[in-house]
Amino acid sequence: MFNGIDSTFWQGRRVLLTGHTGFKGAWAALWLNQMGARVSGISLAPETSPDLFDLANVSSVVDSHILDLAERDKLTELVARLDPEIVLHMAAQPLVRRSYVQPVETYLTNVMGTVHLLDALRTTSSLRTVLVVTTDKVYENAETGQSFREDDRLGGHDPYAASKAAAEIVTASYAKSFFNERGIRVATARGGNVIGGGDFSEDRLIPDIWRAAKAGTPLKLRSPNASRPWQHVLDCLTGYFAYVRALDERAKVPTALNFGPHPDAPSIRVAELAEAVQSTLGNGEAWQPDEAPAPHEMSALEIDSSLARACLGWEDRLPGYDCVQWLVDWYQALNAGEDMRTVSLAQLSAYQALKN
């Protein structure tokens, strides 16, 4: 099986990681470097301040290239020069509410950015494996409480979800049209709602809690009764890394897998998670409903990750509320002025020491 973190697999491998300046991408870059991979990154510059990329000095361990995937010619030239063996495509416009404000930009980034990258990879000579990261929101969601499986219908109410569903179709098309005949494995990973230390994005629950606590202002929740498949960022990345290894070693695995909480884990509402984080932060449990007009967001979302668990042997090490203390510890260290590269690497080491 492919569960666990096998640093020997990554040792010396040329890995192209897009989105390496983002929350999840920065964690991936640190971890891949720690395992001995030769990581090159392509991404836009960080757009928040602070940001994990700078706080953890990720640029010191990655061959970093600040480039918009919309710049097709420059991207093609750079990818040819890097000639990666493994590609982990995380670059995206990842915010649902922003996608309502900037729908065209969202489609350009999430759909055409994926097209440009896959097209650039067509002429590389060393390529073996491509994993395109999408989202749990790629499924047609009638909000019935259904736990989505990989063969369920793709769709999307909001521009973000629809753009990611389109990226799934684009990836499958490129695989069938250009990569399968060359023996290159191409797949998509559909991750749940990832949380952890180092996220500073707008309109996300954990950063909103941290900002409210730091400013001493009340926390406002848009959809307190909504449920989401919450998952610690390191659990999610463990799944991605296991999937890449299985694909690269030519194991018989599906071309799309869900990565989310254990099927037996209870559904956690937004308010319940917020109260747990606030309590651990020592900031009380008070929050206020956000009454401001807002675009539609799904009230219920669950994904079934049993297929990934069965074919990879992957398991989350910080399920349910277990991840709360980890993410709170990270933000408290930041508030205390600690060196966040040291803190982040320490969490990576501690995570790897956990039993599955």
Secondary structure, DSSP 8 states (H G I E B T S, - for coil): ---S--HHHHTT-EEEEETTTSHHHHHHHHHHHHTT-EEEEEE----SSS-HHHHTTGGGTSEEEE--TT-HHHHHHHHHHH--SEEEE------HHHHHHSHHHHHIIIIIHHHHHHHHHTT-SS--EEEEE--GGGB---SS--EE-TTS-B--SSHHHHHHHHHHHHHHHHIIIIIGGGT-EEEEEEE-EEE-TT---TT-HHHHHHHHHHHT---EES-TT-EE-EEEHHHHHHHHHHHHHHHHTT----SEEEE-S-TTS--EEHHHHHHHHHHHHTS-S--EE--S------SB-EE--HHHHHHH----SS-TTHHHHHHHHHHHHHHTT--HHHHHHHHHHHHHHS--
